[in-house]
Amino acid sequence: MADKIERIIADTFLQMAEGLETGNFGKKPKIALTGMGSEHGEENAMEAAKMAAKDGIEVYYIGTLEAEGITTVKVADDEEGHKKMEELLASHEIDGAVTMHFPFPIGVSTVGRVVTPAKGREMFIANTTGTSSSDRIEGMIKNTIYGIIAAKACGKEHPTVGILNVDGARQTEIALKELEKNGYDITFAESARADGGCVMRGNDVLQGTPDIMVCDSLTGNIMVKMLSSYTTGGSFEASGYGYGPGVGEGYEQLVMIVSRASGAPVIAGAIRYAAELVKSKVFEIAKKEFVAADKAGLKDILAARKQMSKPASEAIEVKAPPKRDRDIPDCGNRSYGSGRCGESTVEAEHLCRERNGLYRTDYPCV
C-alpha cells in the first residue's frame, strides 16, 4: 500500500515538472506507433515518435529501434507488431495507436485531416479508409456525422460541412438538410465559387472552404494522398495528419491510420491528432452526436432512402419456351426442322448449307 502511494506521489511530481517544462499539465496521452512496414524505413517512424514526444505525448514505439524519451516495445516483424499493438489497446496500457493498416469492421471508417495549399487551412476529410456502409449515399451521410465528431473533438464547436461534387452528392445533401430540419446541429459551408451552395468544387478542396469535406472513402483517400505529397512528387507524404481515426457507432478503439508512404512529419501529426482526441474524450463526443442524430431521425432517413432506391416493381420471371420435338432427322443426319430431306423449310435448308460453308445442292447436310 505504501509503495502504491509513493508511486502516485512520484508520478504527480513528475507530471508537475514536465508541465512546467513543456507547458502541458495533466496526464500524458499514451500513443503507440507501429514502426515496421514503412517504405521509408524504421528510422523515419522513429523520427516521428521523437518529434511527437517533444509535445508532451508518451510514445510507445513498436519495432526494433530505441531512442531517449521513447518507450520501445521490441518485436521481430510487422505481424508481431500488430498483435502487440492490439494487446496494448485491449489492456488499456495505451490510449490509442498509429499504424499503417487495420481491419476496421463495416460501419467504421477514418476521418483524415490535411492542410490545404491555398490558404494553409486545416480541413477534415470524411472519410478516407474503411467502409461506413455498403450503400454509397448512406456511407456519405454517415461520414458527415463521423467528420463532425472528429472536428468537434479537435476544438471546432460548430464545424462547417461541405459535400464534394461526386456521385451521390445531391442525394446526400437532401438527406442532410432533412436531418438539419429535424433539429440536428449541422452548419453547411458555402462554396467559394460564384454559384455557392454546400456542394463543393475542386477549387474548394484547394482553398479548404469547409471544415469538413464529405465524400466516399476512395475519393477521400486520394485527396489525402495528393494534399500531403503534392510538393514531393508523391513518394513522400510531407504535410498533414494522415488518414485519421476509425469512427463508428459503438466503436471505442482509437486507431489512427497513416500510409507506408507517410513521412515523419505526417506520422508525428497523426500521433498529435490521436493525443488531441484522447484529451477531448472523443468517444463521449461520439455518443452525444449519435444520440442527437438518431433523435433527428437519422435511422428513418436512411431507411426511407433505401426504400426509394429499390426498383418500382419486382423483376419479371422469364420462363423458357416449351421444348419442341426435333427427333425427325433432316437429310437423314441432322434435325433442323419438321420435314425430311426435300421437305424441309427454306430456313432449315439455308442453315444446313450455311453450316457447311457453301451453297451446293450436292453437298450433304452433316
VMD Tcl script that draws the C-alpha trace (Angstrom):
set ca {
  {0.00 0.00 0.00}
  {2.84 2.38 0.99}
  {4.64 1.61 -2.31}
  {1.50 2.45 -4.27}
  {1.13 5.81 -2.50}
  {4.79 6.60 -3.13}
  {4.37 5.83 -6.84}
  {1.33 8.11 -7.06}
  {3.23 10.96 -5.34}
  {6.26 10.40 -7.59}
  {4.10 10.41 -10.74}
  {2.34 13.59 -9.60}
  {5.61 15.46 -9.04}
  {6.94 14.15 -12.37}
  {3.84 15.43 -14.18}
  {4.22 18.83 -12.48}
  {7.87 19.04 -13.52}
  {7.07 18.09 -17.11}
  {4.18 20.56 -17.14}
  {6.49 23.40 -16.06}
  {8.97 22.35 -18.73}
  {6.57 21.85 -21.64}
  {3.52 23.91 -20.63}
  {1.34 20.79 -20.83}
  {-0.18 19.86 -17.49}
  {-2.16 16.73 -16.69}
  {-1.77 13.11 -17.64}
  {0.16 12.45 -20.84}
  {-1.72 10.62 -23.59}
  {-0.11 7.24 -24.29}
  {0.04 6.60 -28.04}
  {1.66 3.58 -29.69}
  {3.25 3.63 -33.13}
  {3.97 0.53 -35.22}
  {7.22 1.41 -36.98}
  {7.80 -1.56 -39.28}
  {6.47 -1.68 -42.84}
  {7.16 1.90 -43.91}
  {8.56 2.49 -47.40}
  {10.95 4.97 -45.78}
  {12.32 2.59 -43.17}
  {12.04 2.35 -39.40}
  {14.25 5.39 -38.91}
  {11.51 7.55 -40.47}
  {8.93 6.24 -37.98}
  {11.28 6.67 -35.00}
  {11.98 10.25 -36.07}
  {8.22 10.87 -35.98}
  {8.00 9.34 -32.50}
  {10.72 11.68 -31.21}
  {9.02 14.72 -32.78}
  {5.69 13.89 -31.12}
  {7.29 13.11 -27.75}
  {8.54 16.72 -27.57}
  {4.87 17.84 -27.40}
  {4.21 16.04 -24.13}
  {2.97 12.74 -25.56}
  {4.14 9.40 -24.16}
  {5.04 7.45 -27.29}
  {5.34 3.66 -27.33}
  {7.39 2.62 -30.34}
  {6.63 -0.93 -31.53}
  {9.60 -2.14 -33.54}
  {13.33 -2.73 -33.20}
  {14.76 0.78 -32.68}
  {15.36 2.63 -29.41}
  {15.68 6.32 -28.56}
  {15.83 8.51 -25.48}
  {12.39 9.55 -24.24}
  {10.64 6.79 -26.21}
  {9.32 3.52 -24.76}
  {10.28 0.75 -27.19}
  {8.28 -2.46 -27.34}
  {10.54 -4.91 -29.17}
  {9.03 -7.12 -31.89}
  {10.56 -9.21 -34.67}
  {8.32 -8.19 -37.58}
  {5.26 -6.20 -38.67}
  {2.81 -9.04 -37.94}
  {4.06 -9.41 -34.37}
  {3.95 -5.63 -34.06}
  {0.24 -5.54 -34.91}
  {-0.54 -8.27 -32.41}
  {1.35 -6.37 -29.71}
  {-0.49 -3.15 -30.60}
  {-3.87 -4.88 -30.26}
  {-2.81 -6.37 -26.90}
  {-1.80 -2.93 -25.59}
  {-5.11 -1.44 -26.75}
  {-7.17 -4.27 -25.23}
  {-5.37 -3.99 -21.86}
  {-5.69 -0.14 -21.90}
  {-1.95 0.22 -21.41}
  {-2.13 2.76 -24.22}
  {-4.86 5.29 -25.11}
  {-4.52 4.94 -28.87}
  {-2.32 3.73 -31.70}
  {-0.98 4.90 -35.05}
  {-0.46 2.20 -37.68}
  {-0.25 1.68 -41.44}
  {-3.17 -0.72 -41.86}
  {-6.01 -2.05 -39.74}
  {-9.11 -4.22 -40.46}
  {-11.92 -1.93 -39.33}
  {-15.38 -3.55 -39.26}
  {-18.10 -2.45 -41.71}
  {-19.65 0.72 -40.32}
  {-16.31 2.17 -39.19}
  {-14.21 4.48 -41.35}
  {-11.48 7.04 -40.81}
  {-11.61 10.85 -40.80}
  {-8.47 12.31 -42.37}
  {-7.02 15.73 -41.62}
  {-4.99 17.80 -44.08}
  {-3.52 21.25 -44.55}
  {-4.88 22.81 -47.74}
  {-2.43 24.63 -50.03}
  {-4.21 27.86 -50.99}
  {-4.58 29.40 -47.53}
  {-2.97 26.87 -45.20}
  {-6.34 25.99 -43.63}
  {-6.84 22.64 -41.95}
  {-9.65 20.51 -43.32}
  {-11.12 17.19 -42.22}
  {-11.75 14.65 -45.00}
  {-14.77 12.45 -44.21}
  {-13.79 9.78 -44.98}
  {-10.52 8.23 -46.14}
  {-10.31 4.48 -45.36}
  {-12.76 1.81 -44.22}
  {-16.43 1.37 -45.15}
  {-19.20 3.28 -43.38}
  {-21.86 1.43 -45.38}
  {-22.13 -0.86 -48.40}
  {-24.50 1.77 -49.85}
  {-22.56 4.75 -51.26}
  {-25.00 7.52 -50.29}
  {-25.75 6.08 -46.85}
  {-22.00 5.91 -46.35}
  {-21.58 9.60 -47.20}
  {-24.39 10.56 -44.82}
  {-22.69 8.63 -42.02}
  {-19.32 10.08 -42.99}
  {-20.75 13.52 -42.26}
  {-21.57 12.52 -38.67}
  {-18.12 10.93 -38.28}
  {-16.46 14.09 -39.60}
  {-18.41 16.30 -37.18}
  {-17.32 14.05 -34.28}
  {-13.64 14.34 -35.22}
  {-13.82 18.09 -35.82}
  {-15.59 18.78 -32.52}
  {-13.04 16.61 -30.69}
  {-10.34 18.86 -32.17}
  {-11.93 22.02 -30.82}
  {-14.29 23.14 -33.60}
  {-17.58 23.77 -31.81}
  {-19.66 24.36 -34.96}
  {-17.68 22.91 -37.89}
  {-18.90 23.75 -41.40}
  {-19.79 20.89 -43.74}
  {-19.30 20.75 -47.49}
  {-20.13 17.85 -49.80}
  {-17.66 17.13 -52.57}
  {-19.26 17.16 -56.03}
  {-19.06 13.41 -56.62}
  {-21.66 10.79 -57.50}
  {-24.38 10.88 -54.81}
  {-23.62 14.43 -53.60}
  {-27.14 15.78 -54.25}
  {-28.88 12.82 -52.59}
  {-26.56 13.24 -49.62}
  {-27.39 16.95 -49.47}
  {-31.14 16.24 -49.43}
  {-30.78 13.74 -46.58}
  {-28.53 16.01 -44.50}
  {-30.83 19.01 -44.93}
  {-33.74 16.88 -43.76}
  {-31.66 15.91 -40.73}
  {-30.97 19.60 -40.09}
  {-34.67 20.43 -40.46}
  {-35.44 17.78 -37.82}
  {-33.17 19.52 -35.32}
  {-29.67 18.10 -35.82}
  {-26.99 20.79 -35.39}
  {-25.21 20.99 -38.74}
  {-23.72 24.09 -40.36}
  {-23.35 23.99 -44.13}
  {-20.41 25.69 -45.85}
  {-20.83 27.89 -48.92}
  {-18.73 27.11 -51.99}
  {-16.19 29.81 -52.86}
  {-17.40 29.60 -56.47}
  {-19.92 32.15 -57.75}
  {-22.90 29.77 -57.67}
  {-22.35 28.98 -53.97}
  {-24.18 26.10 -52.30}
  {-22.90 23.36 -50.00}
  {-21.75 21.11 -52.85}
  {-18.02 21.78 -53.17}
  {-15.87 22.04 -56.30}
  {-12.18 21.26 -56.76}
  {-11.34 24.90 -56.00}
  {-12.91 24.45 -52.55}
  {-10.63 21.47 -51.88}
  {-7.53 23.58 -52.53}
  {-8.85 26.52 -50.52}
  {-10.16 24.45 -47.61}
  {-13.57 26.13 -47.85}
  {-15.39 23.81 -45.41}
  {-14.05 22.50 -42.11}
  {-15.28 19.04 -43.18}
  {-15.25 17.78 -46.75}
  {-17.69 14.88 -47.16}
  {-17.05 12.24 -49.82}
  {-16.73 8.48 -50.28}
  {-13.67 6.87 -48.70}
  {-11.91 6.07 -52.00}
  {-12.09 9.71 -53.14}
  {-11.07 10.85 -49.66}
  {-8.07 8.53 -49.69}
  {-6.87 10.01 -52.98}
  {-7.37 13.56 -51.69}
  {-5.27 12.93 -48.58}
  {-2.50 11.40 -50.70}
  {-2.46 14.36 -53.09}
  {-2.73 17.11 -50.46}
  {0.00 15.58 -48.30}
  {2.53 14.84 -51.05}
  {1.94 17.28 -53.93}
  {5.20 19.12 -53.11}
  {7.33 15.96 -53.07}
  {6.29 14.19 -56.25}
  {4.07 11.70 -54.44}
  {6.52 9.26 -52.89}
  {6.82 11.07 -49.53}
  {3.78 12.41 -47.67}
  {5.15 15.54 -46.03}
  {2.25 17.51 -44.53}
  {-0.96 16.92 -42.63}
  {-2.12 14.42 -40.03}
  {-2.70 11.24 -42.03}
  {-5.87 9.32 -42.70}
  {-7.29 9.70 -39.21}
  {-9.12 7.68 -36.56}
  {-11.66 4.93 -37.16}
  {-15.09 6.29 -36.15}
  {-18.38 4.41 -35.97}
  {-21.41 3.99 -33.74}
  {-20.49 1.88 -30.71}
  {-16.83 1.66 -31.76}
  {-14.45 2.69 -28.96}
  {-10.91 1.83 -30.02}
  {-8.66 4.69 -31.06}
  {-6.68 3.52 -34.09}
  {-5.18 6.12 -36.43}
  {-4.10 5.30 -39.98}
  {-1.04 6.52 -41.86}
  {0.34 5.26 -45.15}
  {3.53 3.36 -45.94}
  {4.47 6.49 -47.92}
  {3.89 8.80 -44.93}
  {6.94 10.79 -43.92}
  {7.96 11.61 -40.34}
  {6.04 14.96 -40.29}
  {2.75 13.24 -41.18}
  {3.27 10.35 -38.74}
  {4.11 12.85 -35.98}
  {0.96 14.76 -36.96}
  {-1.09 11.56 -36.63}
  {0.30 10.97 -33.12}
  {-0.60 14.56 -32.14}
  {-4.07 14.13 -33.70}
  {-4.54 10.99 -31.58}
  {-3.43 12.83 -28.42}
  {-5.97 15.61 -29.11}
  {-8.76 13.05 -29.41}
  {-7.71 11.38 -26.14}
  {-7.65 14.70 -24.25}
  {-11.06 15.75 -25.57}
  {-12.61 12.32 -24.83}
  {-13.65 11.65 -28.41}
  {-15.81 8.61 -27.60}
  {-18.01 10.67 -25.28}
  {-18.44 13.25 -28.05}
  {-19.30 10.42 -30.47}
  {-22.02 9.07 -28.18}
  {-23.64 12.51 -27.92}
  {-23.55 13.04 -31.68}
  {-25.09 9.66 -32.47}
  {-27.86 10.27 -29.92}
  {-28.55 13.72 -31.44}
  {-28.58 12.33 -34.99}
  {-30.93 9.48 -34.04}
  {-33.22 11.95 -32.26}
  {-33.38 13.92 -35.53}
  {-34.47 10.77 -37.37}
  {-31.20 9.58 -38.93}
  {-32.24 5.92 -38.97}
  {-35.64 6.77 -40.51}
  {-33.98 8.91 -43.19}
  {-31.59 6.10 -44.08}
  {-34.42 3.55 -44.17}
  {-36.57 5.79 -46.41}
  {-33.64 6.35 -48.76}
  {-33.09 2.60 -49.09}
  {-36.78 2.09 -49.85}
  {-36.66 4.76 -52.59}
  {-33.63 3.12 -54.20}
  {-35.45 -0.19 -54.65}
  {-36.87 -0.95 -58.16}
  {-40.50 0.09 -58.73}
  {-41.64 -3.44 -59.47}
  {-40.30 -6.88 -58.84}
  {-38.32 -8.42 -61.67}
  {-40.48 -10.36 -64.13}
  {-39.61 -14.04 -64.23}
  {-38.70 -15.16 -67.74}
  {-39.68 -18.77 -68.44}
  {-38.07 -20.92 -71.09}
  {-40.36 -21.85 -74.05}
  {-41.77 -25.39 -74.14}
  {-39.43 -28.00 -75.54}
  {-40.02 -28.77 -79.25}
  {-39.94 -32.20 -80.81}
  {-36.84 -32.28 -83.01}
  {-36.47 -36.06 -83.35}
  {-37.28 -36.18 -87.08}
  {-33.95 -36.09 -88.97}
  {-33.26 -33.68 -91.83}
  {-31.32 -35.25 -94.76}
  {-31.10 -38.41 -92.70}
  {-28.33 -36.96 -90.44}
  {-29.37 -33.75 -88.58}
  {-32.62 -32.41 -87.21}
  {-33.23 -28.81 -88.28}
  {-36.97 -28.75 -88.68}
  {-40.14 -30.67 -89.01}
  {-39.56 -32.10 -92.54}
  {-37.24 -34.69 -94.09}
  {-34.72 -34.00 -96.86}
  {-36.54 -32.33 -99.75}
  {-39.44 -31.39 -97.47}
  {-37.61 -29.00 -95.05}
  {-38.33 -25.30 -94.86}
  {-36.23 -22.74 -96.70}
  {-34.77 -21.62 -93.38}
  {-33.71 -25.13 -92.41}
  {-32.13 -25.70 -95.85}
  {-30.30 -22.38 -95.63}
  {-29.00 -23.27 -92.16}
  {-27.87 -26.66 -93.36}
  {-25.91 -25.21 -96.29}
  {-24.53 -22.26 -94.30}
  {-23.26 -24.69 -91.68}
  {-21.10 -26.34 -94.33}
  {-19.75 -23.03 -95.64}
  {-21.22 -23.09 -99.16}
  {-24.44 -23.44 -101.06}
  {-24.35 -26.68 -103.04}
  {-27.25 -28.97 -103.71}
  {-24.93 -31.98 -103.99}
  {-23.24 -31.35 -100.60}
  {-24.85 -33.46 -97.86}
  {-26.02 -31.89 -94.64}
  {-23.71 -33.46 -91.96}
}
mol new
graphics top color blue
foreach p $ca { graphics top sphere $p radius 0.5 }
foreach p [lrange $ca 0 end-1] q [lrange $ca 1 end] { graphics top cylinder $p $q radius 0.2 }
display resetview
